[in-house]
Every structure is written in structure tokens, then in C-alpha cells.
Amino acid sequence: MQFNHIANAAVPAASGRTLPVIDPSTGEPYDDIPRSGPEDIDAAVRAARACFEGPWSRLSPAERGRLLLRLSLKIAEHAEELAAIEQRDCGKPTKQARSDAAALARHFEVYGGAADTLCGETVPSTNGTSVLTWREPHGVTGHIIPWNYPMQIFGRSVGGALAAGNCCVVKPAEDACLSLLRVAELAAEVGFPPGAINIVTGYGHEVGDALARHPGIDHISFTGSPRVGTLIQQAAAERHCPVTLELGGKSPQILFADADLDDALPYLINAIVQNAGQTCSAGSRVLIDSLIYEPLLERLGAAFERLRVGPAAMDLDCGPLIRQSQLQRVWDFLSDAQAAGIPMVAQGRVVESAPEGGYYQAPTLLRDVPVMHRLAQEEVFGPVLAAMPFHDEDEAVALANATPFGLVAGVWTRDGARQLRMARRVRAGQVFVNNYGAGGGVELPFGGVKSSGHGREKGFEALYGFTTLKTVAIHHG
Ligand code: NAD
């Protein structure tokens, strides 16, 4: 049985209600989490406020930074344990779960180092007046986290918020919270004061909604679906609370005829297969120069046929999807594709030993997907890659920009001038040229345009979002 983490104490939901934790590899329940409600969020917000106005504000930025660094080391010591928790909770293959634990440690390392580097400015003003700007924390920040990368998204969002001087109330996804409850315990062990990090579990429409509406929350960081992002922004607008939204994408990988295909191929596969395609920055569309359309599809198809899917602990190319409804969502996309006559090039295979109750989907490559079909427009959030040809650079740009999203894009060409032109013309928060997702991207500012959201997380840039700027004008004659 798991508990909420409020003021460094393990507490059940005030209602005493619980929700089962399901292993996506088997479909079997194996633990319980609190099904919390507004009263639990209220307790967490009060704990965070008391910490913010008390011990947290008394720490210097350097002392805050040292705490984050201590937590980073502690996470690294417990990386195998955390990876194992995340593996079972989310159905992640071992390599993915380990890399998520490493990214979590790295986020606290980066933000620990950055905590005492946030500077304001002096502003030229009239004689006799000195004007300064200070970057101040918002106060109590709310973090609503999805199930696809709990550790990574907690690291980037809570790590940045704490470094900037905020105290945090976290609502993980109901499908995946166990690793974060453990990280909160580790944070208490390394000396985070009660209330600095609080975690309240439960359903989005119950406890997430209560967090978004709570008047004691001074900033909300949300990662998840566009539909819920709209609800969060509407709730926050009622009290003019600032919001950062990270809502996913339909990211294109654009391959010109002069690209190094040997280099590109593993990236193209990984960008859609990683985490079984349940990645906001998944490269879920591949736009291919018509000159190399057929030969590249042949190579991609052969690679897809080799992909293997099975239980997370088998550490294959893909683990299961998170839950039955997500599997059904992918099936709906694929049956729509079939009804529309969209040709399938190739599929991977689910291994025979995969338990029947698990949520397995073979990676699937489709070709000639019409630009306005929902497969080319909407996030599938599964291992489904949509290929389409283009004939020149203008058409490549038009196709790349022809969705409501704008999160990430990959451009593959050896032509330096074209690399720069494409990077400028594609509307996305990140553009990778001849690579994709550089180094896990902890230091790289991340976020979208259009329906992919607004605001930036990761990198130093995120710290600005977790602060508010105060201008101080001192008249001294
Ligand atoms: P979701 O948006 O419903 O859930 C994300 C988080 O929001 C979870 O913690 C959830 O409990 C919470 N939430 C849900 N309803 C809420 C509400 N009314 N008020 C406040 N919080 C609420 O996403 P999902 O249902 O888990 O996944 C559906 C789709 O969302 C996916 O298929 C995918 O397209 C997208 N998604 C994107 C990302 C991403 O990283 N961008 C992550 C997860 C899901």
C-alpha cells in the first residue's frame, strides 16, 4: 500500500479510498495508491506554503542548490531501485527505465548547479534613481505529470521549480506514481524540509482539477493531452495563475535525398519505438524526398519487421502500452487507416511468451498517409509511423507545418544552407539536424508552439518560467 507524501509524512487519502496499480506487462494489479481528493490537495498546499514562508525561504540559493545536488547523488545511488519501480509501473524496457533514472539524477544535478546563478539586472534610469530587477520564486508551484516519463518530467519540472526557490505540490498520473513517491522519500532523507516536495495521487478529474483550481497555487506546470491542457488553462485563467503547458506533438522527420541514410535509420526507428511510441516528442511522421521514397521505405520496412515487443523485463525494442484504453486508441487509428486504404509497409512482432493480459502493440509502418488524415494530424501515442513523400523543399516545409502541433522536428540533409533554411522555416520548439533528441536533452530548452503548448522546461531557460520578475526603483538623489 502506497501513501501520499505531504510534509515529509506518508499519509492516506483523507477519504481512505484507494486505486489499484496495474502492471502493463501482465494487466494484473499489484499495489494500491491513495485516491485523493480536494482536501488532500489542500493539506499539501498548506504544507508547501508553510515551507515556502519558513525554512525554504531562509536557505540561500547556494544551500538550496546543495540540497538538489545531494538528491541527485542519492537518486544515482538508488538508480537501479528507481528504474525497477518505473519498469513495472510503466512497462518500460530495462534500458529505457535506467536511462529515465539517470535523466532524473541529471536534472537535479543541472538545477542544483544553477540554483545560485539566477541574476537580475540593473536598468538605466533617470539620474538619482537606481533600478534593479530581481528574479523571485512564484511561491507554491503545482506540477501535473503524465504517465509516460514520470521520473524525467518530475526531474525537469520539480527540479527547476525548487532551484528557483519554489515549494512544490505534485499530482502524478494515476497510472504511474510509484517512482515519484520513492523519490520524495529520498528527498526527505537528504534533508529537504517538510513541505518542499509534496505528492498527492489520484484521478485527474478529481485531484488534478482540485490542484488547478486551488487559490494557493501560484504557478502550474502541466504535461499531458491538449484536451486537459485546455481545462488547466481555463481553470488557471479564473485566478490569473501562470501556466506552462507541454501538450505533445506530431513531430516530422524530414529526409532529403542527400541525407546519410545509414546515420538516419536508427534515429528514425528509435524516435517512434522508444517508450512504445508514448513520447510527446516521438518522430511519428517521416517525410521523405520522392527520389529516395521507395528505397528508404524498403529499408525502414525491413527494420520494422525485426522489432520485437514483449514484457518490460525482457528489455526488447518495445514494452507494453500503459493501459487497455491506450491500446484501444492505437487499434482505432489502425482500423481507420485500413478503412481509408492506407497501405501498411511492415509490422514488428509481439513475442509468443508475452502474457495475454499485457497491452502489447507491434510497431507499424504505414505509407502514403494523406496529410489531412487523422494519422497525419493527431497524436497516436503508440508505435505507429506515418510516411509520406515530398517533391521539393517548399512541399517538405508545408507538410512539416501542416498539423496543429509544433514540438520537435528532425531534418536530415548534408546541405548546410538547406539545414539552416529548414531550421528557420519549420515551426517547432526544437529542430534537430542530422540527429534527434541530442543526449537526452536535459540541458536543452524544451517546449512547443501552437497546440504543443507554451513555456519552456529543461535547460536554464526553464528557471525563468519558475520565477517572476520584480522591478525595484530606489530614488537616492
Ligand atoms: P491526460 O492529459 O489525461 O493526463 C495527464 C495528467 O493530467 C495526468 O496526471 C492526469 O491525471 C491529469 N489530468 C487528467 N484530467 C485532468 C483534469 N480534468 N484536471 C487536471 N488534471 C487532469 O493524458 P492521458 O489521458 O493520460 O493521455 C491521453 C493522451 O494525452 C495521450 O494519448 C497523448 O496524446 C497525450 N499525452 C501527452 C503527453 C506528453 O508528454 N505530451 C503525456 C501523456 C499523454
Residues whose N, C-alpha, C, O or C-beta is under 5 A from the ligand:
A	BS01	NAD	I144 I145 P146 W147 N148 K171 P172 A173 E174 G202 Y203 G204 H205 G208 D209 T223 G224 S225 V228 L231 E246 L247 G248 C280 E379 V380 F381
